[in-house]
Amino acid sequence: MHSVDNFLDDIALLKPEQSQLIASARACFSDPKLPELAEGIKYGGIAYSLDGTLVGGIYPHQSHVSVEFSQGARFSDPEGLLEGKGKQRRHIKLRTLEDIDTMQLAGFIVQAVQQ
């Protein structure tokens, strides 16, 4: 079984430019003000679940890191930051550390755990 630590080590070797971005996004999911989320490797990235229900995940891509939300279509998103046209799933694309704030990652994670 591929552990999260092994995954992060692999990212540091294969995509060092994304390593810090993924670590910073990961820190947002482990905010002490949020319920504790289970963390594991699924679908080629770090997946987060609450009480056995997938709420989202962090997935590296060639030119960005995607943060996916399983029920993102239900989120309040007045600025239209979320992308995707599926029935439920939405995502944001992170390219720089500044995107974590500009794309309001922490706020979307709060919504994800409240769904």
Contact map, one row per residue, 1 for C-alpha under 8 A:
1110000000000000000000000000000000000000000000000000000000000000000000000000000000000000000000000000000000000000000
1111011000000000000000000000000000000000100000000000000000000000000000000000000000000000000000000000000000000000000
1111111000000000000000000000000000000001100000000000000000000000000000000000000000000000000000000000000000000000000
0111111100000000000000000000000000000011100001000000000000000000000000000000000000000000000000000000000000000000000
0011111110000000000000000000000000000000000000000000000000000000000000000000000000000000000000000000000000000000000
0111111111000000000000000000000000000000000000000000000000000000000000000000000000000000000000000000000000000000000
0111111111100000000000000000000000000000100010000000000000000000000000000000000000000000000000000000000000000000000
0001111111110000001000000000000000000000000000000000000000000000000000000000000000000000000000000000000000000000000
0000111111111000000000000000000000000000000000000000000000000000000000000000000000000000000000000000000000000000000
0000011111111110000000000000000000000000000000000000000000000000000000000000000000000000000000000000000000000000000
0000001111111111011000000000000000000000000000000000000000000000000000000000000000000000000000000000000000000000000
0000000111111111111000000000000000000000000000000000000000000000000000000000000000000000000000000000000000000000000
0000000011111111000000000000000000000000000000000000000000000000000000000000000000000000000000000000000000000000000
0000000001111111000000000000000000000000000000000000000000000000000000000000000000000000000000000000000000000000000
0000000001111111111000000000000000000000000000000000000000000000000000000000000000000000000000000000000000000000000
0000000000111111111100000000000000000000000000000000000000000000000000000000000000000000000000000000000000000000000
0000000000010011111110000000000000000000000000000000000000000000000000000000000000000000000000000000000000000000000
0000000000110011111111000000000000000000000000000000000000010001100000000000000000000000000000000000000000000000000
0000000100110011111111100000000000000000000000000000000000000000000000000000000000000000000000000000000000000000000
0000000000000001111111110000000000000000000000000000000000000000000000000000000000000000000000001000000000000000000
0000000000000000111111111000000000000000000000000000000000000000100000000000000000000000000001111000000000000000000
0000000000000000011111111100000000000000000000000000000001010000100000000000000000000000000000000000000000000000000
0000000000000000001111111110000000000000000000000000000000000000000000000000000000000000000000000000000000000000000
0000000000000000000111111111000000000000000000000000000000000000000000000000000000000000000000001001000000000000000
0000000000000000000011111111100000000000000000000000000001000000000000000000000000000000000000000001000010000000000
0000000000000000000001111111110000000000000000000000000001000000000000000000000000000000000000000000000000000000000
0000000000000000000000111111111000000000000000000000000000000000000000000000000000000000000000000000000000000000000
0000000000000000000000011111111000000000000000000000000000000000000000000000000000000000000000000000000011001000000
0000000000000000000000001111111001001000000000010000000000000000000000000000000000000000000000000000000001001000000
0000000000000000000000000111111101011000000000000000000000000000000000000000000000000000000000000000000000000000000
0000000000000000000000000011111111000000000000000000000000000000000000000000000000000000000000000000000000000000000
0000000000000000000000000000011111110000000000000000000000000000000000000000000000000000000000000000000000000000000
0000000000000000000000000000001111100000000000000000000000000000000000000000000000000000000000000000000000000000000
0000000000000000000000000000111111110000000000000000000000000000000000000000000000000000000000000000000000000100100
0000000000000000000000000000000111111000000000000100000000000000000000000000000000000000000000000000000000000000100
0000000000000000000000000000010101111100000000000100000000000000000000000000000000000000000000000000000000000000000
0000000000000000000000000000110000111110000000011100000000000000000000000000000000000000000000000000000000000000000
0000000000000000000000000000000000011111000000011100000000000000000000000000000000000000000000000000000000000000000
0001000000000000000000000000000000001111100001111000000000000000000000000000000000000000000000000000000000000000000
0011000000000000000000000000000000000111110001110000000000000000000000000000000000000000000000000000000000000000000
0111001000000000000000000000000000000011111111100000000000000000000000000000000000000000000000000000000000000000000
0000000000000000000000000000000000000001111111100000000000000000000000000000000000000000000000000000000000000000000
0000000000000000000000000000000000000000111110100000000000000000000000000000000000000000000000000000000000000000000
0000000000000000000000000000000000000000111111000000000000100000000000000000000000000000000000000000000000000000000
0000001000000000000000000000000000000000111111100000000011110000000000000000000000000000000000000000000000000000000
0001000000000000000000000000000000000011110111110000000011100000000000000000000000000000000000000000000000000000000
0000000000000000000000000000000000000011111011111000011111000000000000000000000000000000000000000000000000000000000
0000000000000000000000000000100000001111000001111100011110000000000000000000000000000000000000000000000000000000000
0000000000000000000000000000000000001110000000111111111100000000000000000000000000000000000000000000000000000000000
0000000000000000000000000000000000111100000000011111111000000000000000000000000000000000000000000000000000000000100
0000000000000000000000000000000000000000000000001111100000000000000000000000000000000000000000000000000000000000000
0000000000000000000000000000000000000000000000001111110000000000000000000000000000000000000000000000000000000000000
0000000000000000000000000000000000000000000000001111111000000000000000000000000000000000000000000000000000000000000
0000000000000000000000000000000000000000000000111101111100000000000001000000000000000000000000000000000000000000000
0000000000000000000000000000000000000000000000111100111110000000000011100000000000000000000000000000000000000001100
0000000000000000000000000000000000000000000000111000011111000000001111000000000000000000000000000000000000000001000
0000000000000000000000000000000000000000000011110000001111100000001110000000000000000000000000000000000000000000000
0000000000000000000001001100000000000000000011100000000111110000111100000000000000000000000000000000000000000000000
0000000000000000000000000000000000000000000111000000000011111000111100000000000000000000000000000000000000000000000
0000000000000000010001000000000000000000000010000000000001111101110000000000000000000000000000000000000000000000000
0000000000000000000000000000000000000000000000000000000000111111110000000000000000000000000000000000000000000000000
0000000000000000000000000000000000000000000000000000000000011111000000000000000000000000000000000000000000000000000
0000000000000000000000000000000000000000000000000000000000001111100000000000000000000000000000100000000000000000000
0000000000000000010000000000000000000000000000000000000000011111110000000000000000000000000011100000000000000000000
0000000000000000010011000000000000000000000000000000000001111011111000000000000000000000000011100000000000000000000
0000000000000000000000000000000000000000000000000000000001111001111100000000000000000000001111000000000000000000000
0000000000000000000000000000000000000000000000000000000111100000111110000000000000000000001111000000000000000000000
0000000000000000000000000000000000000000000000000000000111100000011111010000000000000000111100000000000000000000000
0000000000000000000000000000000000000000000000000000001110000000001111110000000000000000111000000000000000000001000
0000000000000000000000000000000000000000000000000000011100000000000111110000000000000001110000000000000000000001000
0000000000000000000000000000000000000000000000000000001000000000000011111110000000000001110000000000000000000001001
0000000000000000000000000000000000000000000000000000000000000000000111111110000001000001111000000000000000000001000
0000000000000000000000000000000000000000000000000000000000000000000000111110000000000011110000000000000000000000000
0000000000000000000000000000000000000000000000000000000000000000000000111111000000000001000000000000000000000000000
0000000000000000000000000000000000000000000000000000000000000000000000111111100000000000000000000000000000010011000
0000000000000000000000000000000000000000000000000000000000000000000000000111110000000000000000000000000000000000000
0000000000000000000000000000000000000000000000000000000000000000000000000011111111000000000000000000000000000000000
0000000000000000000000000000000000000000000000000000000000000000000000000001111100000000000000000000000000000000000
0000000000000000000000000000000000000000000000000000000000000000000000000000111110000000000000000000000000000000000
0000000000000000000000000000000000000000000000000000000000000000000000000000111111100000000000000000000000000000000
0000000000000000000000000000000000000000000000000000000000000000000000000000101111100000000100000000001000000000000
0000000000000000000000000000000000000000000000000000000000000000000000010000100111110000011100000000000000000000000
0000000000000000000000000000000000000000000000000000000000000000000000000000000111111000011100000000000000000000000
0000000000000000000000000000000000000000000000000000000000000000000000000000000001111100111000000000000000000000000
0000000000000000000000000000000000000000000000000000000000000000000000000000000000111110110000000000000000000000000
0000000000000000000000000000000000000000000000000000000000000000000000000000000000011111110000000000000000000000000
0000000000000000000000000000000000000000000000000000000000000000000000001000000000001111100000000000000000000000000
0000000000000000000000000000000000000000000000000000000000000000000001111100000000000111110000000000000000000000000
0000000000000000000000000000000000000000000000000000000000000000000111111000000000011111111000000000000000000000000
0000000000000000000000000000000000000000000000000000000000000000000111111000000001111101111100000000000000000000000
0000000000000000000000000000000000000000000000000000000000000000011110010000000001110000111110000000000000000000000
0000000000000000000000000000000000000000000000000000000000000000011100000000000011100000011111000000001000000000000
0000000000000000000000000000000000000000000000000000000000000001111000000000000000000000001111100000000000000000000
0000000000000000000010000000000000000000000000000000000000000001111000000000000000000000000111111011001000000000000
0000000000000000000010000000000000000000000000000000000000000011100000000000000000000000000011111010000000000000000
0000000000000000000010000000000000000000000000000000000000000000000000000000000000000000000001111111000000000000000
0000000000000000000110010000000000000000000000000000000000000000000000000000000000000000000001111111100000000000000
0000000000000000000000000000000000000000000000000000000000000000000000000000000000000000000000011111110000000000000
0000000000000000000000000000000000000000000000000000000000000000000000000000000000000000000001111111111100000000000
0000000000000000000000011000000000000000000000000000000000000000000000000000000000000000000001011111111111000000000
0000000000000000000000000000000000000000000000000000000000000000000000000000000000000000000000001111111111000000000
0000000000000000000000000000000000000000000000000000000000000000000000000000000000000000000000000111111110000000000
0000000000000000000000000000000000000000000000000000000000000000000000000000000010000000000101000011111110000000000
0000000000000000000000000000000000000000000000000000000000000000000000000000000000000000000000000011111111110000000
0000000000000000000000001001000000000000000000000000000000000000000000000000000000000000000000000001111111111000000
0000000000000000000000000001100000000000000000000000000000000000000000000000000000000000000000000001100111111100000
0000000000000000000000000000000000000000000000000000000000000000000000000000000000000000000000000000000111111110000
0000000000000000000000000000000000000000000000000000000000000000000000000010000000000000000000000000000111111111000
0000000000000000000000000001100000000000000000000000000000000000000000000000000000000000000000000000000011111111100
0000000000000000000000000000000001000000000000000000000000000000000000000000000000000000000000000000000001111111110
0000000000000000000000000000000000000000000000000000000000000000000000000010000000000000000000000000000000111111111
0000000000000000000000000000000000000000000000000000001100000000000011110010000000000000000000000000000000011111111
0000000000000000000000000000000001100000000000000100001000000000000000000000000000000000000000000000000000001111111
0000000000000000000000000000000000000000000000000000000000000000000000000000000000000000000000000000000000000111111
0000000000000000000000000000000000000000000000000000000000000000000000100000000000000000000000000000000000000011111
